[in-house]
Amino acid sequence: MTNTVRASTPLKFLVWSDELAPILYLDQQTNDYKGIVIDVFSAIDIPLIFSKNNRNRGEDALYAGELDVTILSKEWLKHPAKLVYSEPIYVHKEFLYANQPISDKSLIDLLRDKFICTRRGYVYPKIDYLFKDKIGQRIDSHIETTQFEMLRRDRCDFVVTNEYVGQWIIAKNGWSKDIYRSKTSIDEVDFTFAIHPKNQSFVTVLNQHINQLKQSGELQRIINQQRQTNPKNN
């Protein structure tokens, strides 16, 4: 376990989705936030004030300095240069999910004339061109569970989502024998804490802490433990 890292004032943390488990989620039994984010911050002596908002409004509040920090990749942001970023927590991988085994075709052939369940307001850097060129059609939902429910009802051909979130939702609903994941990811980006520049001094503190967690192996232990948490109990 790393030594406690001390910081000063509370930070307002943007929660932009109710379905980020096991990255960040509200435990229904305790009404407390849990997940990889909480475990990473646990050794930093600073309180977090959680603020729920949708992605677009929350992102704007972060740019304006009304909020301090969230967990995001710069590749997904409208104005990434307006924020500063921590060391990566892990590599965020997006996969395709379907009701039958997914072939090894190229993405363009795989998604041609198909309906893809996506998250409203999300950017998908590696496949957005397919939607713009009308090769495939995205069907937006407000939450990831709805994406999978639509897939189960054959309302779309594929779901695209993060491997951790996908694993959590599939396990929670008992769909492990019914839903298939692509063999390879369709996109990979560094998942970081995105922070308003007024908190630059905290970025230094946070990065020292993250590097300690990585060097000790504690960060990987946190990720592994959270991925093994039984979602049916939350």
BARODREN-10222 format. One record per residue (C-alpha): residue in one letter; x, z, y. Coordinates in pm, whole numbers, plus 32768, in hexadecimal, padded with zeros to 4 digits. Layout:
REM residues N
aXZY/...
END
This chain:
REM residues 234
m800080008000/t80837FAE815B/n80B480AD826F/t7F9C80D88368/v7FC47FF68495/r7F3A808885D6/a7E8B7FC986E9/s7DC680448815/t7C6A7FD5887E/p7B3F7F6687AB/l7B197DF58766/k79D27D378761/f79CC7C70861C/l78F27B3A8604/v78297B2784C0/w77B679BC84BB/s771C79B48361/d76627A9E8277/e76F879E28150/l786F7A0E8163/a788C7AED802F/p79867B527FB4/i7A387B0880FD/l79477BDB81CD/y77EE7C57816D/l76F47D6B81B5/d76CC7E578090/q75557E838061/q757D7FDD7FCC/t765B807780D9/n760C7F8D81FE/d77837F76823C/y78537E3B8252/k793E7E03812E/g7A207CF080B1/i7B7D7C6180D9/v7B6B7C7F8256/i7B197DF38248/d7C2C7E3A814A/v7D2C7D828220/f7CC87E4B8354/s7CB17F97829B/a7E1A7FFD82E5/i7DFF7FA28456/d7D9280CB8526/i7C95800F85F7/p7B17800B85E4/l7A5B7EC485C0/i790E7E8F866E/f78547D8485A9/s77857C88866A/k76A57B9685AD/n766D7A408644/n765478D985D0/r778E780785C3/n775A77408703/r76F0785F87E5/g77ED794A874A/e7904784E8776/d78AB782688E7/a78A579A28913/l79FF79B18876/y7A8478AC896A/a79ED79708A8C/g7A907AB48A1D/e79407B5C89DE/l79B07B858874/d7B127BC88801/v7B4B7B4E86A1/t7AB57AA38571/i7B267A02842D/l7B3C7887844F/s7C20775D8428/k7C8E76AA8566/e7C35755D84C3/w7AC475B784DC/l7ABD7618864D/k7A48754D8778/h7B6575C68855/p7C7776568776/a7D7676668892/k7CA2776D8942/l7CEB78708833/v7E1979038785/y7E3B79348610/s7EC17A2A8514/e7F9A79E083EB/p7EC6794382D6/i7E097A2E81F1/y7DEB792880E0/v7DBA77B380AE/h7C49776480D9/k7BE0765B7FDD/e7A9E75917FE9/f7A10750D7EA1/l78EB74387E37/y77E074D17D56/a76DC74177C87/n75DE74417B6E/q76B573747A82/p782C73467A49/i78D272997B72/s799D71617B29/d7AFE711B7BA9/k7A8F6FFB7C86/s7B146FE07DE7/l7A4B70A17EE9/i79C26F657F86/d79466EE77E34/l78CA703C7DC9/l77FC70777F04/r77846F157F41/d76076F0E7F6D/k75F7707F7F13/f755571A87FC2/i764672C4800B/c75C97421805D/t769574A6817E/r769075CE826A/r75F1758F83BF/g76F2758684D7/y781A756F83E9/v793174718409/y79BA73D182CB/p7AF97322833F/k7B3B726081FE/i79DC71D881C7/d793871CC831F/y7994705C833B/l78BB70168209/f778F70A582C1/k77DE6FED8405/d77FF6EA3834A/k76BD6EF08288/i77706ED5813B/g76DA702480D5/q75CD70F4817B/r75F2726281D4/i74C9734C81B6/d74FF74838286/s749675E68231/h74C2772882F5/i755877E781CE/e762077918098/t752278217FA3/t742477248022/q751F760F7FDF/f753676777E73/e73BE76A87E53/m738C75447ED1/l748D74CB7DD5/r73D5757D7CBD/r729174CE7D28/d7343737B7D32/r731073637EA9/c747D73007EC6/d758C727E7DE0/f76A973617E4E/v76EF74A37F06/v783274C67FC9/t78AC7628800B/n79D077167FF2/e7A3E77777E92/y7A1978EF7ECE/v78BD78D47F64/g785177DC7E59/q78CE78BD7D42/w781779E97DDA/i76C879387E01/i76D6789B7CA7/a772679EA7C03/k761E7AA37CCC/n750F79B37C59/g7582798A7AF1/w75C978167B17/s772578127A7C/k76AE773E7956/d75DF76527A2C/i76BD75F07B51/y780775347B3D/r792775337C34/s7A0D74107C80/k7B62742A7BD8/t7C1C74077D20/s7BCE747B7E7E/i7B5A73807F81/d7BFF743A80A1/e7CF3755780D8/v7D3C7612821C/d7DDF775A8278/f7CDB786B82A8/t7D41794283CE/f7CBD7A3A84C9/a7C6579808609/i7C9D7A5F8738/h7C5F7A4988AE/p7DAD7A2F8969/k7D6A7B708A2D/n7DB87C2288E4/q7F0E7B8288B7/s7FB77CD38887/f7ECA7D198766/v7F297BCF86C3/t808F7C5086A6/v80177D948608/l7F2D7CDB851B/n80357BE184AE/q812B7CF88460/h801F7D99838A/i7FC27C5582D6/n812E7C0C8289/q81567D6C81FB/l80277D33811F/k80B37BE780A4/q82107C6D805E/s818D7D987F9C/g80967CC87ED2/e7F797D987F5E/l7ECC7C6E8001/q7EB07BB57EB7/r7E367CF47E11/i7D267D167F1D/i7CB77BAD7EEB/n7CB47BCC7D6F/q7BF37D137D79/q7AEA7C917E69/r7ABA7B557D9E/q7A7A7C2A7C69/t79777D067D17/n78247CE57C6C/p77437C387D6D/k76097C9D7CAF/n76497E027D24/n76527DA37E95/
END
